[in-house]
Amino acid sequence: MTRKSFLKPMLLSAVLATSTVGLSGCGYNNLQAQDEQVTAAWSEVVNQYQRRSDLVPNLVKVVQQYAKQEQEVFTQVAAARSQAGGITVTPELLNDPEAMERYAAAQDQMTGALSRLMAVSERYPELKSDALFQDLQAQLEGTENRITVARNRYIQEVQGYNTTVRQFPTNITAKVFGMNPKPNFSVANEKEISTAPSVNFGDDNAQTAQ
């Protein structure tokens, strides 16, 4: 092996090592790590909303057995579920403020419709005592709590990522690699999840959702 051919691999390794150190020093690796954390947190938000959506048909079915005349509420729930399910959740949504706002608004509408559905039980004692309804009610309450946790985590991850994207000198790296601030849940959304609606109607002291 000639001296020239021996030096080529060494030179290449040195260049790669220098590039790696340079990218790390300019915040590139941190930006990538935070971007992955945002994506993971968002996936959990979507999973919990889907879990809630999957509960709706059975919940409506059992309520209808005791409160068939509450058709307006059933219609509202069906419309809200259809609207929320009609929004395609793609990776691009995380970088589209308008799409994020539509998604959040649809899920908030679903929250309101479910609150009205659960309030129906207060007028039907037999429904409140139904074992299946109680089970679904407990599942919904647990899911709402998980949604709150998941959304709060997502908000925190986006705030951390956006801070890094805007701070010097990582803002330069972010611009070079096209890493822009991500849209977050609005102030109204954050206020709502900080006072998540109660769906626990298991006793007479329970309160309806606001």
Backbone as a printed PyTorch tensor [residue, N CA C, xyz], in Angstrom:
tensor([[[  0.8500,  -1.1950,   0.0000],
         [  0.0000,   0.0000,   0.0000],
         [  0.8880,   1.2480,   0.0000]],

        [[  0.6210,   2.1530,  -0.9130],
         [  1.4070,   3.3790,  -1.0130],
         [  1.0220,   4.3330,   0.1070]],

        [[  1.9260,   5.2980,   0.3760],
         [  1.6730,   6.2890,   1.4190],
         [  0.4160,   7.0980,   1.0880]],

        [[  0.2190,   7.3940,  -0.2160],
         [ -0.9270,   8.1920,  -0.6410],
         [ -2.2410,   7.4600,  -0.3900]],

        [[ -2.2800,   6.1820,  -0.7430],
         [ -3.5060,   5.4140,  -0.5700],
         [ -3.7910,   5.1800,   0.9140]],

        [[ -2.7480,   5.1450,   1.7440],
         [ -2.9090,   4.9480,   3.1790],
         [ -3.4960,   6.1950,   3.8420]],

        [[ -3.0920,   7.3550,   3.3160],
         [ -3.5240,   8.6160,   3.9110],
         [ -4.9760,   8.9500,   3.5790]],

        [[ -5.4900,   8.4720,   2.4530],
         [ -6.8550,   8.7990,   2.0380],
         [ -7.9030,   8.3990,   3.0700]],

        [[ -7.8940,   7.1360,   3.5630],
         [ -8.8910,   6.7650,   4.5740],
         [ -8.7510,   7.5870,   5.8480]],

        [[ -7.4980,   7.8860,   6.2250],
         [ -7.2740,   8.6640,   7.4280],
         [ -7.8180,  10.0790,   7.2660]],

        [[ -7.5990,  10.6540,   6.0770],
         [ -8.0850,  11.9970,   5.8040],
         [ -9.6100,  12.0410,   5.8190]],

        [[-10.2120,  11.0100,   5.2080],
         [-11.6730,  10.9370,   5.1820],
         [-12.2290,  10.8240,   6.5910]],

        [[-11.6100,   9.9970,   7.4320],
         [-12.0590,   9.8380,   8.8150],
         [-11.9460,  11.1370,   9.5850]],

        [[-10.8640,  11.8570,   9.3170],
         [-10.6560,  13.1340,  10.0040],
         [-11.7170,  14.1440,   9.6020]],

        [[-12.0560,  14.1600,   8.3090],
         [-13.0730,  15.0830,   7.8190],
         [-14.4300,  14.7670,   8.4330]],

        [[-14.7720,  13.4630,   8.4790],
         [-16.0440,  13.0480,   9.0680],
         [-16.1050,  13.3930,  10.5500]],

        [[-15.0000,  13.1630,  11.2430],
         [-14.9650,  13.4770,  12.6750],
         [-15.1310,  14.9720,  12.9020]],

        [[-14.4470,  15.7670,  12.0670],
         [-14.5520,  17.2210,  12.1980],
         [-15.9700,  17.6910,  11.9060]],

        [[-16.5880,  17.0890,  10.8910],
         [-17.9590,  17.4660,  10.5230],
         [-18.9250,  17.1270,  11.6480]],

        [[-18.7170,  15.9460,  12.2470],
         [-19.5980,  15.5250,  13.3430],
         [-19.4900,  16.4760,  14.5220]],

        [[-18.2480,  16.8230,  14.8690],
         [-18.0310,  17.7560,  15.9730],
         [-18.6330,  19.1110,  15.6510]],

        [[-18.4770,  19.5310,  14.3760],
         [-19.0150,  20.8250,  13.9620],
         [-20.5290,  20.8700,  14.0550]],

        [[-21.1970,  19.8040,  13.5850],
         [-22.6560,  19.7540,  13.6420],
         [-23.1450,  19.7180,  15.0780]],

        [[-22.4100,  18.9900,  15.9250],
         [-22.7940,  18.9270,  17.3240],
         [-22.6370,  20.2880,  17.9850]],

        [[-21.5380,  20.9640,  17.6530],
         [-21.2730,  22.2610,  18.2470],
         [-22.2570,  23.3340,  17.8280]],

        [[-22.8130,  23.2120,  16.6310],
         [-23.7520,  24.2280,  16.1550],
         [-25.1900,  23.8810,  16.5190]],

        [[-25.3850,  22.8260,  17.2730],
         [-26.7120,  22.4940,  17.7650],
         [-27.5190,  21.5750,  16.8750]],

        [[-26.9310,  21.0860,  15.7960],
         [-27.6790,  20.2600,  14.8520],
         [-28.2070,  18.9910,  15.5270]],

        [[-27.3290,  18.3000,  16.2560],
         [-27.7540,  17.0490,  16.8930],
         [-28.8570,  17.2930,  17.9160]],

        [[-28.7490,  18.3780,  18.6520],
         [-29.7790,  18.7060,  19.6440],
         [-31.1040,  19.0140,  18.9730]],

        [[-31.0550,  19.7210,  17.8580],
         [-32.2750,  20.0260,  17.1110],
         [-32.9440,  18.7490,  16.6200]],

        [[-32.1380,  17.8330,  16.1150],
         [-32.6750,  16.5610,  15.6270],
         [-33.3080,  15.7650,  16.7670]],

        [[-32.6420,  15.7570,  17.9110],
         [-33.1630,  15.0120,  19.0540],
         [-34.4830,  15.6140,  19.5260]],

        [[-34.5490,  16.9310,  19.5830],
         [-35.7850,  17.5850,  20.0150],
         [-36.9090,  17.3950,  19.0050]],

        [[-36.5610,  17.3770,  17.7310],
         [-37.5600,  17.1450,  16.6980],
         [-38.1700,  15.7580,  16.8530]],

        [[-37.3390,  14.7680,  17.1650],
         [-37.8310,  13.4050,  17.3890],
         [-38.7180,  13.3460,  18.6270]],

        [[-38.3780,  14.1020,  19.6550],
         [-39.1800,  14.1270,  20.8690],
         [-40.5540,  14.7340,  20.6090]],

        [[-40.5850,  15.7800,  19.7810],
         [-41.8570,  16.3980,  19.4070],
         [-42.7280,  15.3930,  18.6610]],

        [[-42.1220,  14.6870,  17.7110],
         [-42.8590,  13.6960,  16.9210],
         [-43.4110,  12.5880,  17.8060]],

        [[-42.5980,  12.1140,  18.7480],
         [-43.0470,  11.0510,  19.6480],
         [-44.1950,  11.5360,  20.5380]],

        [[-44.0800,  12.7580,  21.0340],
         [-45.1370,  13.3170,  21.8850],
         [-46.4280,  13.4890,  21.0970]],

        [[-46.2960,  13.8970,  19.8420],
         [-47.4880,  14.0650,  18.9940],
         [-48.1650,  12.7310,  18.7210]],

        [[-47.3820,  11.6980,  18.5090],
         [-47.9380,  10.3730,  18.2570],
         [-48.7950,   9.9200,  19.4320]],

        [[-48.3560,  10.2510,  20.6370],
         [-49.1240,   9.8640,  21.8140],
         [-50.4330,  10.6510,  21.9010]],

        [[-50.4050,  11.9240,  21.5190],
         [-51.6330,  12.7270,  21.4730],
         [-52.6380,  12.0840,  20.5190]],

        [[-52.1720,  11.7540,  19.3310],
         [-53.0390,  11.1570,  18.3110],
         [-53.5810,   9.8070,  18.7900]],

        [[-52.7220,   9.0140,  19.4170],
         [-53.1510,   7.6990,  19.9100],
         [-54.2740,   7.8200,  20.9370]],

        [[-54.1540,   8.7830,  21.8240],
         [-55.1680,   8.9470,  22.8600],
         [-56.4780,   9.4840,  22.2820]],

        [[-56.3860,  10.3870,  21.3160],
         [-57.6080,  10.8590,  20.6580],
         [-58.2930,   9.7170,  19.9120]],

        [[-57.5030,   8.8530,  19.2990],
         [-58.0830,   7.7130,  18.5980],
         [-58.7390,   6.7550,  19.5870]],

        [[-58.1130,   6.5770,  20.7180],
         [-58.6880,   5.7260,  21.7660],
         [-60.0520,   6.2670,  22.1740]],

        [[-60.1410,   7.5810,  22.3180],
         [-61.4160,   8.1910,  22.6890],
         [-62.4490,   7.9930,  21.5860]],

        [[-62.0290,   8.1890,  20.3570],
         [-62.9410,   8.0260,  19.2310],
         [-63.4890,   6.6030,  19.1600]],

        [[-62.6540,   5.6290,  19.4780],
         [-63.0820,   4.2280,  19.4380],
         [-64.1160,   3.9020,  20.5160]],

        [[-64.1200,   4.6780,  21.5920],
         [-65.0790,   4.4500,  22.6660],
         [-66.4710,   4.9800,  22.3270]],

        [[-66.5210,   5.9730,  21.4450],
         [-67.7700,   6.7000,  21.1910],
         [-68.9210,   5.8200,  20.7210]],

        [[-68.7540,   4.9620,  19.7110],
         [-69.9030,   4.1670,  19.2350],
         [-70.5710,   3.3480,  20.3240]],

        [[-69.7810,   2.6620,  21.1520],
         [-70.3650,   1.8490,  22.2240],
         [-71.0330,   2.7150,  23.2780]],

        [[-70.4310,   3.8620,  23.5490],
         [-71.0030,   4.7620,  24.5450],
         [-72.3520,   5.2970,  24.0730]],

        [[-72.4150,   5.7150,  22.8210],
         [-73.6680,   6.2170,  22.2620],
         [-74.7240,   5.1130,  22.2550]],

        [[-74.3070,   3.9160,  21.9090],
         [-75.2450,   2.7970,  21.8170],
         [-75.9250,   2.5150,  23.1540]],

        [[-75.1330,   2.5150,  24.2330],
         [-75.7270,   2.2060,  25.5340],
         [-76.5950,   3.3490,  26.0330]],

        [[-76.2200,   4.5940,  25.7230],
         [-77.0450,   5.7350,  26.1290],
         [-78.3670,   5.7250,  25.3710]],

        [[-78.3240,   5.3660,  24.1100],
         [-79.5370,   5.3310,  23.2960],
         [-80.5660,   4.3370,  23.8330]],

        [[-80.1230,   3.3080,  24.4930],
         [-81.0510,   2.3170,  25.0360],
         [-81.9680,   2.9150,  26.0960]],

        [[-81.4840,   3.9480,  26.7660],
         [-82.2710,   4.5470,  27.8350],
         [-82.7860,   5.9490,  27.4900]],

        [[-82.2090,   6.5520,  26.4700],
         [-82.5480,   7.9530,  26.1740],
         [-82.6820,   8.1700,  24.6690]],

        [[-83.5720,   7.3960,  24.0590],
         [-83.7340,   7.4690,  22.6120],
         [-84.1660,   8.8570,  22.1430]],

        [[-84.8460,   9.5990,  23.0120],
         [-85.3680,  10.9030,  22.6140],
         [-84.2900,  11.9880,  22.5610]],

        [[-83.0860,  11.6800,  23.0120],
         [-82.0050,  12.6710,  23.0110],
         [-81.2940,  12.6980,  21.6490]],

        [[-82.0830,  12.7380,  20.5980],
         [-81.5310,  12.6000,  19.2570],
         [-80.5700,  13.7400,  18.9030]],

        [[-80.8730,  14.9370,  19.3690],
         [-80.0170,  16.0870,  19.0390],
         [-78.6000,  15.8840,  19.5600]],

        [[-78.4910,  15.3480,  20.7530],
         [-77.1730,  15.1010,  21.3260],
         [-76.4430,  14.0280,  20.5280]],

        [[-77.1500,  12.9570,  20.1560],
         [-76.5170,  11.8900,  19.3700],
         [-76.0270,  12.4190,  18.0200]],

        [[-76.8190,  13.2970,  17.4290],
         [-76.4380,  13.8820,  16.1430],
         [-75.1730,  14.7270,  16.2920]],

        [[-75.0940,  15.4860,  17.3820],
         [-73.9270,  16.3270,  17.6190],
         [-72.6660,  15.4860,  17.8150]],

        [[-72.8100,  14.4060,  18.5450],
         [-71.6660,  13.5210,  18.7840],
         [-71.2050,  12.8860,  17.4740]],

        [[-72.1570,  12.4220,  16.6780],
         [-71.8160,  11.7890,  15.3980],
         [-71.1170,  12.7760,  14.4710]],

        [[-71.6320,  14.0110,  14.4260],
         [-71.0400,  15.0280,  13.5550],
         [-69.6300,  15.3800,  14.0190]],

        [[-69.4460,  15.5160,  15.3240],
         [-68.1310,  15.8580,  15.8610],
         [-67.1220,  14.7480,  15.6090]],

        [[-67.5730,  13.5090,  15.7790],
         [-66.6650,  12.3730,  15.5480],
         [-66.2860,  12.2850,  14.0770]],

        [[-67.2460,  12.5430,  13.2000],
         [-66.9800,  12.5050,  11.7720],
         [-65.9870,  13.5950,  11.3720]],

        [[-66.1680,  14.7790,  11.9330],
         [-65.2730,  15.8820,  11.5940],
         [-63.8610,  15.6130,  12.0910]],

        [[-63.7540,  15.1270,  13.3140],
         [-62.4310,  14.8360,  13.8630],
         [-61.7480,  13.7130,  13.0870]],

        [[-62.5150,  12.6900,  12.7370],
         [-61.9450,  11.5680,  11.9970],
         [-61.6490,  11.8920,  10.5520]],

        [[-62.2570,  12.9670,  10.0430],
         [-62.0500,  13.3400,   8.6430],
         [-60.7590,  14.0880,   8.3870]],

        [[-60.0540,  14.4610,   9.4450],
         [-58.7910,  15.1770,   9.2830],
         [-57.6520,  14.1690,   9.2210]],

        [[-56.9620,  14.1480,   8.1010],
         [-55.8500,  13.2210,   7.9150],
         [-54.6370,  13.7130,   8.6870]],

        [[-54.1650,  12.8900,   9.5890],
         [-53.0170,  13.2640,  10.4200],
         [-51.7450,  12.7750,   9.7430]],

        [[-50.9950,  13.7070,   9.1860],
         [-49.7370,  13.3930,   8.5130],
         [-48.5980,  14.1140,   9.2290]],

        [[-47.3480,  13.7050,   8.9750],
         [-46.2050,  14.4060,   9.5900],
         [-46.1780,  15.8900,   9.2470]],

        [[-46.6830,  16.2400,   8.0550],
         [-46.6770,  17.6360,   7.6320],
         [-47.5590,  18.5060,   8.5180]],

        [[-48.5550,  17.8940,   9.1670],
         [-49.4670,  18.6600,  10.0150],
         [-48.7140,  19.3630,  11.1380]],

        [[-47.6190,  18.7700,  11.6070],
         [-46.8400,  19.3490,  12.6950],
         [-46.1760,  20.6600,  12.3100]],

        [[-46.0710,  20.9230,  11.0200],
         [-45.4240,  22.1510,  10.5570],
         [-46.4070,  23.1010,   9.8770]],

        [[-47.6860,  22.8150,   9.9950],
         [-48.7220,  23.6190,   9.3370],
         [-49.6530,  24.2110,  10.3970]],

        [[-49.4850,  25.4970,  10.7320],
         [-50.3010,  26.1110,  11.7870],
         [-51.8070,  26.0020,  11.5300]],

        [[-52.2290,  26.1950,  10.2890],
         [-53.6570,  26.1450,   9.9790],
         [-54.2100,  24.7300,  10.1450]],

        [[-53.4500,  23.7450,   9.6940],
         [-53.8870,  22.3510,   9.8350],
         [-53.9350,  21.9560,  11.3050]],

        [[-52.9520,  22.4090,  12.0700],
         [-52.9340,  22.1240,  13.5010],
         [-54.1500,  22.7370,  14.1900]],

        [[-54.4960,  23.9640,  13.8030],
         [-55.6390,  24.6480,  14.3940],
         [-56.9400,  23.9120,  14.0670]],

        [[-57.0610,  23.4300,  12.8220],
         [-58.2670,  22.6820,  12.4370],
         [-58.3730,  21.3860,  13.2390]],

        [[-57.2580,  20.7080,  13.4010],
         [-57.2590,  19.4530,  14.1440],
         [-57.6440,  19.6850,  15.6030]],

        [[-57.0310,  20.6960,  16.2150],
         [-57.3170,  20.9950,  17.6140],
         [-58.7750,  21.3960,  17.7940]],

        [[-59.2960,  22.2090,  16.8600],
         [-60.6870,  22.6650,  16.9500],
         [-61.6500,  21.4880,  16.8290]],

        [[-61.3470,  20.5470,  15.9420],
         [-62.2090,  19.3770,  15.7600],
         [-62.2190,  18.5150,  17.0230]],

        [[-61.0660,  18.3490,  17.6380],
         [-61.0080,  17.5540,  18.8600],
         [-61.6980,  18.2630,  20.0250]],

        [[-61.5930,  19.5880,  20.0600],
         [-62.2880,  20.3470,  21.1010],
         [-63.8000,  20.2180,  20.9330]],

        [[-64.2500,  20.1990,  19.6850],
         [-65.6780,  20.0200,  19.4260],
         [-66.1280,  18.6340,  19.8880]],

        [[-65.2690,  17.6450,  19.6780],
         [-65.5780,  16.2970,  20.1400],
         [-65.6800,  16.2660,  21.6670]],

        [[-64.7870,  16.9840,  22.3360],
         [-64.8180,  17.0560,  23.8000],
         [-66.1440,  17.6430,  24.2800]],

        [[-66.5770,  18.7210,  23.6310],
         [-67.8380,  19.3530,  24.0140],
         [-69.0330,  18.4530,  23.7780]],

        [[-69.0450,  17.7550,  22.6490],
         [-70.1620,  16.8610,  22.3280],
         [-70.2330,  15.7050,  23.3270]],

        [[-69.0890,  15.1760,  23.7070],
         [-69.0780,  14.0820,  24.6820],
         [-69.5240,  14.5610,  26.0610]],

        [[-69.1670,  15.7820,  26.3950],
         [-69.6080,  16.3340,  27.6780],
         [-71.1260,  16.4140,  27.7260]],

        [[-71.7330,  16.8340,  26.6230],
         [-73.1970,  16.9140,  26.5680],
         [-73.8200,  15.5190,  26.6190]],

        [[-73.1780,  14.5610,  25.9710],
         [-73.6820,  13.1900,  25.9990],
         [-73.6450,  12.6330,  27.4170]],

        [[-72.5380,  12.8640,  28.1170],
         [-72.4210,  12.3520,  29.4700],
         [-73.4030,  13.0380,  30.4160]],

        [[-73.7170,  14.2990,  30.1420],
         [-74.6640,  15.0280,  30.9910],
         [-76.0630,  14.4320,  30.9050]],

        [[-76.3430,  13.7570,  29.7960],
         [-77.6540,  13.1240,  29.6180],
         [-77.9290,  12.1240,  30.7340]],

        [[-76.8900,  11.4660,  31.2090],
         [-77.0740,  10.4260,  32.2250],
         [-77.6980,  10.9650,  33.5040]],

        [[-77.5250,  12.2370,  33.7700],
         [-78.0970,  12.8250,  34.9810],
         [-79.6220,  12.7770,  34.9760]],

        [[-80.1930,  12.6940,  33.8020],
         [-81.6600,  12.6800,  33.6960],
         [-82.2260,  11.2700,  33.6540]],

        [[-81.3360,  10.2630,  33.6370],
         [-81.8000,   8.8830,  33.5010],
         [-81.0950,   7.9950,  34.5370]],

        [[-81.6840,   7.8510,  35.7150],
         [-81.0780,   7.0450,  36.7860],
         [-80.7510,   5.6100,  36.3590]],

        [[-81.6110,   5.0170,  35.5390],
         [-81.3680,   3.6360,  35.1070],
         [-80.1030,   3.5630,  34.2370]],

        [[-79.8870,   4.5920,  33.4500],
         [-78.6780,   4.6360,  32.6270],
         [-77.4440,   4.7350,  33.5190]],

        [[-77.5030,   5.5770,  34.5260],
         [-76.3670,   5.7580,  35.4270],
         [-75.9960,   4.4660,  36.1390]],

        [[-76.9810,   3.6200,  36.3850],
         [-76.7250,   2.3730,  37.1120],
         [-76.3700,   1.2070,  36.1970]],

        [[-76.4250,   1.4220,  34.8930],
         [-76.0990,   0.3620,  33.9440],
         [-74.6030,   0.0360,  34.0350]],

        [[-74.2880,  -1.2360,  34.1980],
         [-72.8930,  -1.6570,  34.3930],
         [-72.0160,  -1.3220,  33.1930]],

        [[-72.5440,  -1.5260,  31.9900],
         [-71.7650,  -1.2340,  30.7860],
         [-71.4980,   0.2640,  30.6750]],

        [[-72.5070,   1.0580,  30.9780],
         [-72.3250,   2.5090,  30.9340],
         [-71.2630,   2.9370,  31.9380]],

        [[-71.3010,   2.3770,  33.1260],
         [-70.3210,   2.7270,  34.1420],
         [-68.9000,   2.3680,  33.6940]],

        [[-68.7790,   1.2170,  33.0370],
         [-67.4690,   0.7950,  32.5400],
         [-66.9690,   1.7370,  31.4510]],

        [[-67.8430,   2.0640,  30.5020],
         [-67.4540,   2.9670,  29.4230],
         [-67.1520,   4.3710,  29.9600]],

        [[-67.9230,   4.7810,  30.9400],
         [-67.7130,   6.0750,  31.5680],
         [-66.3190,   6.1430,  32.1980]],

        [[-65.9380,   5.0700,  32.8880],
         [-64.6190,   5.0090,  33.5180],
         [-63.5120,   5.0230,  32.4650]],

        [[-63.7290,   4.2900,  31.3720],
         [-62.7430,   4.2820,  30.2940],
         [-62.5930,   5.6690,  29.6760]],

        [[-63.7220,   6.3580,  29.4900],
         [-63.6790,   7.6910,  28.9000],
         [-62.9610,   8.6650,  29.8260]],

        [[-63.2520,   8.5760,  31.1040],
         [-62.5980,   9.4630,  32.0590],
         [-61.0860,   9.2420,  32.0480]],

        [[-60.6730,   7.9670,  32.0360],
         [-59.2490,   7.6660,  31.9850],
         [-58.6080,   8.1780,  30.7080]],

        [[-59.3290,   8.0460,  29.6010],
         [-58.7980,   8.5130,  28.3200],
         [-58.6700,  10.0230,  28.2970]],

        [[-59.6650,  10.7200,  28.8400],
         [-59.5830,  12.1830,  28.9000],
         [-58.3730,  12.6230,  29.7170]],

        [[-58.0960,  11.9130,  30.7950],
         [-56.9190,  12.2360,  31.6080],
         [-55.6340,  12.0010,  30.8240]],

        [[-55.5930,  10.9040,  30.0670],
         [-54.4010,  10.6130,  29.2750],
         [-54.2200,  11.6390,  28.1510]],

        [[-55.3370,  12.1090,  27.5890],
         [-55.2620,  13.1480,  26.5630],
         [-54.6470,  14.4100,  27.1540]],

        [[-55.0930,  14.7800,  28.3480],
         [-54.5550,  15.9680,  29.0090],
         [-53.0550,  15.8470,  29.2210]],

        [[-52.6140,  14.6880,  29.7110],
         [-51.1880,  14.4560,  29.9440],
         [-50.4120,  14.5110,  28.6310]],

        [[-50.9310,  13.8540,  27.6020],
         [-50.2480,  13.7960,  26.3100],
         [-50.1520,  15.1820,  25.6800]],

        [[-51.2380,  15.9600,  25.7510],
         [-51.2120,  17.2970,  25.1720],
         [-50.2520,  18.2020,  25.9230]],

        [[-50.2290,  18.1010,  27.2430],
         [-49.2980,  18.9190,  28.0230],
         [-47.8450,  18.5750,  27.6880]],

        [[-47.5790,  17.2900,  27.5190],
         [-46.2240,  16.8820,  27.1650],
         [-45.8540,  17.4190,  25.7810]],

        [[-46.8060,  17.3450,  24.8440],
         [-46.5330,  17.8560,  23.5030],
         [-46.2520,  19.3610,  23.5480]],

        [[-47.0580,  20.0950,  24.2980],
         [-46.8620,  21.5400,  24.4230],
         [-45.4590,  21.8440,  24.9390]],

        [[-45.0210,  21.1030,  25.9440],
         [-43.7000,  21.3280,  26.5170],
         [-42.5920,  20.9910,  25.5250]],

        [[-42.7560,  19.8930,  24.7910],
         [-41.7310,  19.4990,  23.8140],
         [-41.6160,  20.5280,  22.6910]],

        [[-42.7520,  21.0390,  22.2140],
         [-42.7300,  22.0430,  21.1570],
         [-42.1120,  23.3440,  21.6600]],

        [[-42.4380,  23.7250,  22.8740],
         [-41.8610,  24.9410,  23.4340],
         [-40.3450,  24.8250,  23.5210]],

        [[-39.8540,  23.6640,  23.9570],
         [-38.4180,  23.4490,  24.0300],
         [-37.7590,  23.4940,  22.6610]],

        [[-38.3900,  22.8130,  21.7000],
         [-37.8610,  22.7990,  20.3320],
         [-37.8520,  24.1970,  19.7360]],

        [[-38.9590,  24.9210,  19.8730],
         [-39.0540,  26.2600,  19.2880],
         [-38.0510,  27.2270,  19.9130]],

        [[-37.7960,  27.0610,  21.2060],
         [-36.7920,  27.9050,  21.8700],
         [-35.4220,  27.6620,  21.2650]],

        [[-35.0870,  26.3930,  21.0540],
         [-33.7920,  26.0530,  20.4540],
         [-33.6940,  26.5900,  19.0320]],

        [[-34.7730,  26.4800,  18.2730],
         [-34.7740,  26.9530,  16.8850],
         [-34.5560,  28.4700,  16.8060]],

        [[-35.0340,  29.1990,  17.7980],
         [-34.9640,  30.6570,  17.7550],
         [-33.7070,  31.2280,  18.4100]],

        [[-33.0500,  30.4340,  19.2580],
         [-31.8860,  30.9400,  19.9800],
         [-30.6370,  30.9690,  19.1110]],

        [[-29.7940,  31.9430,  19.3550],
         [-28.4910,  32.0040,  18.6830],
         [-27.5070,  31.1320,  19.4660]],

        [[-26.6480,  30.3390,  18.8090],
         [-26.4320,  30.2870,  17.3610],
         [-27.2090,  29.1570,  16.6690]],

        [[-28.0080,  28.4050,  17.4250],
         [-28.7150,  27.2860,  16.8020],
         [-29.7410,  27.7570,  15.7750]],

        [[-30.1600,  29.0330,  15.8660],
         [-31.1120,  29.5290,  14.8720],
         [-30.4990,  29.5370,  13.4750]],

        [[-29.1890,  29.7270,  13.4150],
         [-28.4960,  29.7090,  12.1150],
         [-28.5270,  28.3020,  11.5380]],

        [[-28.2110,  27.3280,  12.3840],
         [-28.2500,  25.9290,  11.9450],
         [-29.6580,  25.5450,  11.5060]],

        [[-30.6420,  25.9760,  12.2710],
         [-32.0320,  25.6560,  11.9410],
         [-32.4140,  26.2180,  10.5760]],

        [[-32.0010,  27.4310,  10.2920],
         [-32.3100,  28.0350,   8.9960],
         [-31.6260,  27.2860,   7.8560]],

        [[-30.3790,  26.9010,   8.0870],
         [-29.6260,  26.1810,   7.0490],
         [-30.3070,  24.8680,   6.6870]],

        [[-30.8330,  24.1830,   7.6820],
         [-31.4480,  22.8710,   7.4630],
         [-32.9680,  22.9290,   7.3570]],

        [[-33.5160,  24.1340,   7.2690],
         [-34.9560,  24.2840,   7.0690],
         [-35.7910,  23.8150,   8.2440]],

        [[-35.2750,  23.9800,   9.4470],
         [-36.0000,  23.5600,  10.6490],
         [-36.6550,  24.7890,  11.2760]],

        [[-37.9470,  24.9500,  11.0270],
         [-38.6810,  26.1230,  11.4630],
         [-39.4360,  25.8570,  12.7630]],

        [[-39.8440,  26.9170,  13.4790],
         [-40.6770,  26.7220,  14.6680],
         [-41.9480,  25.9680,  14.3060]],

        [[-42.4000,  25.1260,  15.2130],
         [-43.5990,  24.3170,  14.9770],
         [-44.8210,  24.9690,  15.6340]],

        [[-45.9860,  24.8350,  15.0170],
         [-47.2070,  25.3580,  15.6420],
         [-47.5450,  24.5420,  16.8790]],

        [[-48.1500,  25.1950,  17.8410],
         [-48.5210,  24.5210,  19.0820],
         [-50.0150,  24.6870,  19.3100]],

        [[-50.5420,  24.0450,  20.3290],
         [-51.9230,  24.2910,  20.6920],
         [-52.0440,  25.7470,  21.1170]],

        [[-53.1570,  26.3620,  20.7910],
         [-53.3510,  27.7750,  21.0820],
         [-53.5010,  28.0140,  22.5720]],

        [[-53.4870,  29.2940,  22.9550],
         [-53.6650,  29.6490,  24.3630],
         [-55.0000,  29.1360,  24.8730]],

        [[-56.0480,  29.2490,  24.0280],
         [-57.3750,  28.7570,  24.4240],
         [-57.3280,  27.2610,  24.6840]],

        [[-56.5970,  26.5120,  23.8340],
         [-56.4690,  25.0670,  24.0160],
         [-55.7580,  24.7450,  25.3260]],

        [[-54.6890,  25.5040,  25.6100],
         [-53.9130,  25.2520,  26.8150],
         [-54.7560,  25.5210,  28.0540]],

        [[-55.5800,  26.5700,  28.0040],
         [-56.4480,  26.8850,  29.1350],
         [-57.4610,  25.7740,  29.3290]],

        [[-57.9580,  25.2370,  28.2110],
         [-58.9730,  24.1840,  28.2920],
         [-58.4130,  22.9280,  28.9260]],

        [[-57.2090,  22.5170,  28.5240],
         [-56.6870,  21.2650,  29.0510],
         [-56.2020,  21.4100,  30.4790]],

        [[-55.9410,  22.6580,  30.9160],
         [-55.5490,  22.8480,  32.3050],
         [-56.7370,  22.6690,  33.2320]],

        [[-57.9540,  22.7730,  32.6620],
         [-59.1880,  22.5430,  33.4200],
         [-60.0310,  21.5380,  32.6410]],

        [[-59.4730,  20.3610,  32.4530],
         [-60.1130,  19.3280,  31.6320],
         [-61.5020,  19.0220,  32.1450]],

        [[-62.4780,  18.8500,  31.2420],
         [-63.8560,  18.5880,  31.6590],
         [-63.9890,  17.2660,  32.3890]],

        [[-64.8000,  17.2820,  33.4330],
         [-65.0430,  16.0570,  34.1860],
         [-66.0910,  15.2270,  33.4610]],

        [[-65.8340,  13.9410,  33.3620],
         [-66.8170,  13.0500,  32.7580],
         [-67.2210,  11.9730,  33.7450]],

        [[-66.9140,  12.2000,  35.0230],
         [-67.2340,  11.2230,  36.0510],
         [-68.6050,  11.5330,  36.6430]],

        [[-69.6140,  10.7820,  36.2360],
         [-70.9610,  10.9750,  36.7370],
         [-71.3700,   9.7790,  37.5900]],

        [[-70.4010,   9.2320,  38.2960],
         [-70.6790,   8.0360,  39.0770],
         [-71.4250,   8.3020,  40.3680]],

        [[-71.5210,   9.5910,  40.8250],
         [-72.2610,   9.8720,  42.0460],
         [-73.0160,  11.1730,  41.8840]],

        [[-73.8510,  11.4690,  42.8460],
         [-74.7320,  12.6120,  42.7510],
         [-73.9910,  13.9340,  42.8920]],

        [[-72.7530,  13.8970,  43.3800],
         [-72.0120,  15.1270,  43.5690],
         [-71.1580,  15.4710,  42.3570]],

        [[-71.1680,  14.6020,  41.3420],
         [-70.3520,  14.8690,  40.1510],
         [-70.9020,  16.0880,  39.4410]],

        [[-69.9830,  16.7870,  38.7820],
         [-70.3680,  17.9950,  38.0630],
         [-70.3030,  17.7490,  36.5870]],

        [[-71.1670,  18.4060,  35.8640],
         [-71.1300,  18.3020,  34.4180],
         [-69.9860,  19.1070,  33.8960]],

        [[-69.5410,  18.7940,  32.6680],
         [-68.4130,  19.5000,  32.0660],
         [-68.8150,  20.9290,  31.7710]],

        [[-67.8030,  21.7900,  31.8820],
         [-68.0650,  23.2000,  31.5780],
         [-67.9540,  23.4230,  30.0850]]])
